[in-house]
Structures are given as structure tokens and as C-alpha cells.
Amino acid sequence: MKNQYIKIETTFEKRETAEKTAGLLLDAKLIACGQISEIFSVYNFEGKRYGEKEYLLSLKTRAELYDVCEQFIKKHHPYKVPQIIAVKLEKGSRDYLDWIDEST
């Protein structure tokens, strides 16, 4: 059966923490790739409005690894309630998807 693939996204206050988390996930072979982008987030949390710079970590992996990735991120994440969401990758180049398989 052909593997299914996902992109997991999580955010961090500091770029260094995003880089460290991506490195740990790579070392554990849970992801094939992590990309970090600077973003500005606006949200309500515990009755207060926030607007601040964050770092979005986008991770590519196999769908079957989601649960392990989620627990790993929660274990290493400094936020009380981190964003951890995933979207299914509907299509991708076969070479890239094969690389995800080889890397994880």
C-alpha cells in the first residue's frame, strides 16, 4: 500500500527553539524536512489578546508518524498549548515522496 504524507505545523516564540526541535525530529527520523518561517500571530489566550512575532515550523513526514510526532513536539515544546496541526498532502512529485520515505 502506498504511504500517505502530511505537513505538520507548529509555532515557536524563538527561532532557536524551532531549529532545535526540527533537528531532534530529524535525528529521530520522524520527519524528512523542516522549514522555518517568521510570521506574526494574533490570538486570544486565557482571556488576553496577543499579537507577536513567532516562528512557524513546517514538517514533512508520513501520515503514520503523526501521533509520535505530536507527542514528541508536546514533550519538547515550551508553550502550554502549542499549535500542532496537520494537513494531508494530496499530491507531490514521486521523487520527493520517495525521499520522505527514505528519510523517515
Secondary structure by P-SEA (a helix, b strand, c coil): cbbbbbbbbbbbccaaaaaaaaaaaaaaccccbbbbbbbccccccccbbbbbbbbbbbbbbcccaaaaaaaaaaaaccccccbbbbbbcccccaaaaaaaaaac
